[in-house]
């Protein structure tokens, strides 16, 4: 009842023109913009754009995209004052406030306080409650954004590959998805089919020539990639077309028959996309593989 009464009081103050409110713990929350939507519902996904800085103004987080959170109004306060404030906002609200560093890290972040931050210092927040949606709507939104980003990136990758191949006088075949490939040695066995178990020898690198992996010991040693923990070096075995490797491999290996060797040029959208996979494989890296289809079962 006390909680409900407080929310009603806060609502009355807002409706009377107040540009701030104070939580039960004494945190003053200032409205940068007042929305007119709904408060969080625990079964829905709330979207918050979050920025916070140290007392001196050093940015600790400034998210480009809204962050999805499940907020339960009944238990929000158990996760600290930050989540308590989340429960009091409405969609469309933008607010600013400051929280004690020691309490924030202990109760909300549940992590040690960095040595560079004094326990008694204040962390400054700017929060925008942008939207609230069902889980299905959220995942549909994520999938749509990923598809749109991939559509834009494949255009970029295609231009990069076209220029690279032209500058190096390389002729290739092209699949509908954008993979470029050259069969360097014909095989004499069956063609690999989705669902079959295939064994593949490979060496991979990015367009600037930096190698990142090889299943062949001699090449791994030559390129400075050798790792004794990987002994014995042998072909990589996996079920084709089951999503256990990057899409470019599932599609590219299916072009080969047993014994064939090829060079595959794989756009980033069919590799690791916008993720930084390793120090060599940066976000949106086009990958090149020399592959040999050693066996098909």
C-alpha positions as CSV (number, residue, x, y, z in Angstrom):
1,X,0.0,0.0,0.0
2,X,2.9,2.4,0.8
3,X,4.4,1.7,-2.6
4,X,1.1,2.3,-4.4
5,X,0.5,5.5,-2.4
6,X,3.9,6.8,-3.3
7,X,3.3,6.2,-7.1
8,X,-0.1,7.9,-6.9
9,X,1.6,10.9,-5.1
10,X,4.3,11.0,-7.7
11,X,1.7,11.0,-10.5
12,X,-0.2,13.8,-8.8
13,X,3.0,15.9,-8.6
14,X,3.8,15.3,-12.2
15,X,0.2,16.2,-13.3
16,X,0.5,19.4,-11.4
17,X,3.5,20.5,-13.4
18,X,6.4,19.2,-11.3
19,X,9.6,18.6,-13.3
20,X,11.1,16.1,-10.8
21,X,10.3,13.6,-8.1
22,X,12.1,12.1,-5.2
23,X,12.2,8.4,-4.5
24,X,11.5,6.8,-1.1
25,X,15.3,6.5,-0.6
26,X,15.8,10.2,-1.3
27,X,17.1,10.2,-4.9
28,X,15.9,13.3,-6.8
29,X,15.0,12.4,-10.4
30,X,14.7,15.3,-12.9
31,X,12.6,15.0,-16.0
32,X,14.4,16.0,-19.2
33,X,11.2,15.0,-21.1
34,X,7.9,13.8,-19.8
35,X,6.3,10.9,-21.5
36,X,2.7,9.7,-21.3
37,X,3.0,6.0,-21.7
38,X,2.8,3.1,-19.3
39,X,5.0,2.0,-16.4
40,X,7.0,-1.3,-16.8
41,X,5.1,-4.6,-16.9
42,X,7.0,-7.6,-15.9
43,X,5.9,-9.8,-18.8
44,X,7.0,-7.2,-21.4
45,X,10.4,-6.1,-22.6
46,X,11.3,-2.5,-21.6
47,X,13.7,-0.6,-23.8
48,X,16.0,2.0,-22.1
49,X,18.6,4.2,-23.6
50,X,21.2,4.5,-20.9
51,X,24.1,6.9,-20.3
52,X,26.1,7.2,-17.2
53,X,29.3,9.1,-16.2
54,X,31.6,9.5,-13.2
55,X,31.3,12.5,-11.0
56,X,34.1,14.1,-13.1
57,X,32.2,13.5,-16.3
58,X,34.1,10.5,-17.7
59,X,31.7,8.4,-19.8
60,X,31.3,4.9,-18.4
61,X,28.4,3.9,-20.8
62,X,26.6,5.6,-23.6
63,X,24.5,3.1,-25.5
64,X,23.8,3.8,-29.2
65,X,20.8,1.5,-29.1
66,X,18.2,1.1,-26.4
67,X,18.9,-1.8,-23.9
68,X,16.2,-4.4,-23.4
69,X,15.4,-5.2,-19.8
70,X,12.7,-7.2,-18.0
71,X,11.4,-5.0,-15.1
72,X,9.3,-6.4,-12.4
73,X,7.7,-3.6,-10.4
74,X,7.3,-5.9,-7.4
75,X,11.0,-6.7,-7.1
76,X,12.7,-3.9,-8.9
77,X,13.9,-2.2,-5.7
78,X,15.6,-5.5,-4.7
79,X,18.2,-4.8,-7.4
80,X,19.0,-1.4,-6.0
81,X,17.9,2.2,-6.5
82,X,18.6,2.2,-10.3
83,X,16.0,-0.6,-10.9
84,X,13.6,1.1,-8.4
85,X,13.7,4.2,-10.6
86,X,13.1,2.1,-13.7
87,X,9.8,0.9,-12.1
88,X,8.6,4.5,-11.7
89,X,9.1,5.6,-15.2
90,X,6.7,5.7,-18.1
91,X,7.4,5.1,-21.8
92,X,8.5,8.4,-23.3
93,X,10.2,9.6,-20.1
94,X,13.7,11.0,-20.2
95,X,15.3,11.6,-16.8
96,X,18.6,12.4,-15.0
97,X,19.7,11.5,-11.5
98,X,22.8,10.5,-9.5
99,X,23.5,7.4,-7.5
100,X,26.1,6.6,-4.9
101,X,28.9,4.6,-6.5
102,X,29.4,2.0,-3.8
103,X,25.8,1.1,-3.6
104,X,25.3,1.0,-7.3
105,X,28.1,-1.5,-7.9
106,X,27.2,-3.6,-4.8
107,X,23.5,-3.9,-5.3
108,X,22.9,-3.4,-9.0
109,X,26.0,-4.2,-10.9
110,X,27.1,-6.8,-8.3
111,X,30.7,-6.2,-9.2
112,X,33.7,-4.8,-7.4
113,X,34.0,-1.0,-7.5
114,X,36.9,0.0,-9.8
115,X,39.9,1.4,-8.1
116,X,39.5,4.6,-10.1
117,X,36.1,5.4,-8.6
118,X,35.8,6.6,-5.0
119,X,33.1,4.7,-3.0
120,X,31.5,8.0,-1.9
121,X,31.4,9.6,-5.3
122,X,28.2,9.9,-7.4
123,X,27.5,8.3,-10.7
124,X,25.4,10.5,-13.0
125,X,22.7,8.9,-15.1
126,X,20.6,9.9,-18.1
127,X,17.9,7.4,-18.9
128,X,15.3,7.5,-21.7
129,X,12.4,4.9,-21.5
130,X,11.8,4.5,-25.2
131,X,9.4,1.6,-25.6
132,X,7.8,-1.5,-24.1
133,X,6.8,-4.6,-26.2
134,X,6.2,-8.3,-26.0
135,X,9.1,-10.7,-26.3
136,X,7.8,-11.8,-29.7
137,X,7.7,-8.1,-30.9
138,X,11.2,-7.6,-29.5
139,X,12.8,-10.6,-31.3
140,X,11.0,-9.6,-34.5
141,X,12.5,-6.2,-34.2
142,X,16.0,-7.6,-33.6
143,X,15.6,-9.9,-36.6
144,X,14.4,-7.1,-38.8
145,X,17.3,-4.8,-37.8
146,X,19.8,-7.6,-38.4
147,X,18.3,-8.3,-41.9
148,X,18.5,-4.6,-42.8
149,X,22.1,-4.3,-41.6
150,X,23.1,-7.4,-43.5
151,X,21.4,-6.0,-46.7
152,X,23.5,-2.8,-46.4
153,X,26.7,-4.7,-45.5
154,X,26.5,-7.1,-48.5
155,X,26.5,-4.1,-50.8
156,X,29.7,-2.9,-49.1
157,X,31.3,-6.3,-49.1
158,X,30.5,-6.8,-52.8
159,X,32.2,-3.6,-53.8
160,X,35.3,-4.4,-51.7
161,X,35.5,-7.9,-53.2
162,X,35.0,-6.6,-56.7
163,X,37.8,-4.1,-56.3
164,X,40.1,-6.7,-54.6
165,X,39.6,-9.3,-57.3
166,X,40.0,-6.8,-60.1
167,X,43.2,-5.3,-58.7
168,X,44.7,-8.8,-58.3
169,X,43.5,-10.1,-61.6
170,X,41.6,-12.9,-60.0
171,X,38.7,-14.6,-61.8
172,X,36.0,-16.4,-59.8
173,X,32.6,-17.9,-59.9
174,X,29.9,-16.2,-57.8
175,X,26.9,-17.7,-55.9
176,X,23.6,-16.0,-55.5
177,X,24.4,-15.1,-51.9
178,X,27.7,-13.4,-52.8
179,X,30.3,-16.0,-52.2
180,X,33.2,-15.9,-54.8
181,X,35.0,-19.1,-55.4
182,X,37.6,-20.8,-57.6
183,X,37.9,-24.6,-57.9
184,X,41.7,-25.1,-57.8
185,X,41.6,-28.9,-58.1
186,X,38.7,-31.1,-59.2
187,X,37.7,-34.1,-57.0
188,X,36.6,-37.5,-58.1
189,X,34.2,-38.5,-55.4
190,X,30.6,-37.7,-54.4
191,X,29.4,-34.2,-54.0
192,X,28.7,-33.2,-50.4
193,X,25.0,-33.0,-49.5
194,X,23.4,-31.2,-46.5
195,X,23.2,-33.6,-43.6
196,X,26.3,-35.6,-44.5
197,X,29.4,-35.6,-42.3
198,X,32.3,-33.9,-44.1
199,X,36.0,-33.6,-43.3
200,X,37.7,-30.4,-44.5
201,X,41.3,-29.3,-44.5
202,X,41.5,-25.5,-44.5
203,X,43.6,-22.3,-44.1
204,X,41.9,-19.0,-43.5
205,X,42.9,-15.4,-43.7
206,X,41.4,-11.9,-44.2
207,X,41.8,-9.7,-47.3
208,X,44.9,-7.9,-45.9
209,X,46.7,-11.2,-45.9
210,X,46.7,-11.8,-42.1
211,X,46.1,-15.6,-41.4
212,X,44.0,-16.6,-38.5
213,X,43.7,-20.5,-38.6
214,X,44.8,-23.7,-40.4
215,X,44.0,-27.3,-39.9
216,X,47.4,-28.2,-41.6
217,X,50.3,-28.3,-39.1
218,X,53.0,-27.1,-41.6
219,X,51.0,-24.1,-42.6
220,X,50.1,-23.3,-39.0
221,X,53.8,-23.3,-38.2
222,X,54.7,-21.2,-41.2
223,X,52.1,-18.6,-40.4
224,X,52.9,-18.4,-36.7
225,X,49.6,-20.1,-35.7
226,X,50.9,-23.4,-34.3
227,X,49.5,-24.5,-31.0
228,X,50.7,-27.7,-29.5
229,X,47.5,-28.2,-27.6
230,X,45.8,-28.8,-31.0
231,X,47.9,-31.8,-31.8
232,X,47.2,-33.8,-33.8
233,X,46.4,-31.4,-36.6
234,X,43.7,-33.0,-38.8
235,X,40.8,-32.1,-41.0
236,X,37.8,-30.4,-39.4
237,X,34.7,-32.7,-39.3
238,X,31.1,-31.5,-39.1
239,X,27.6,-32.1,-40.4
240,X,27.1,-30.0,-43.5
241,X,24.2,-27.6,-43.7
242,X,23.2,-27.8,-40.0
243,X,24.4,-24.4,-38.9
244,X,27.4,-25.7,-37.0
245,X,29.8,-23.6,-39.0
246,X,29.5,-20.2,-40.6
247,X,27.0,-19.9,-43.4
248,X,29.8,-19.4,-46.0
249,X,31.2,-22.8,-45.2
250,X,27.8,-24.6,-45.3
251,X,27.2,-23.1,-48.7
252,X,30.8,-23.2,-50.0
253,X,31.6,-26.8,-49.1
254,X,28.4,-27.9,-50.7
255,X,29.9,-26.8,-54.0
256,X,32.6,-29.4,-53.8
257,X,32.9,-33.1,-54.3
258,X,35.2,-35.4,-52.4
259,X,38.9,-34.6,-53.2
260,X,38.2,-31.2,-54.6
261,X,40.1,-28.1,-53.5
262,X,38.9,-24.5,-53.7
263,X,39.4,-21.0,-52.6
264,X,36.4,-19.3,-51.1
265,X,35.9,-15.6,-50.7
266,X,33.2,-15.2,-48.0
267,X,31.4,-11.9,-47.4
268,X,31.2,-10.8,-43.7
269,X,27.4,-11.4,-43.7
270,X,28.0,-15.1,-44.3
271,X,30.9,-15.2,-41.8
272,X,30.9,-13.5,-38.4
273,X,29.0,-10.3,-39.4
274,X,29.4,-7.3,-37.2
275,X,31.1,-9.2,-34.3
276,X,34.8,-8.9,-33.5
277,X,35.7,-12.5,-33.6
278,X,39.4,-12.2,-32.8
279,X,42.3,-9.7,-33.1
280,X,42.6,-10.6,-36.8
281,X,38.9,-11.1,-37.6
282,X,37.4,-7.7,-37.0
283,X,33.8,-6.7,-37.4
284,X,32.5,-7.0,-41.0
285,X,35.7,-8.9,-42.1
286,X,35.6,-10.7,-45.5
287,X,37.2,-14.1,-45.1
288,X,39.3,-16.1,-47.5
289,X,39.7,-19.9,-47.2
290,X,41.7,-22.5,-49.1
291,X,39.7,-25.7,-48.5
292,X,40.0,-29.3,-49.4
293,X,37.0,-31.7,-49.1
294,X,38.9,-34.7,-47.7
295,X,35.9,-37.0,-47.0
296,X,32.2,-37.3,-47.3
297,X,30.2,-39.8,-45.2
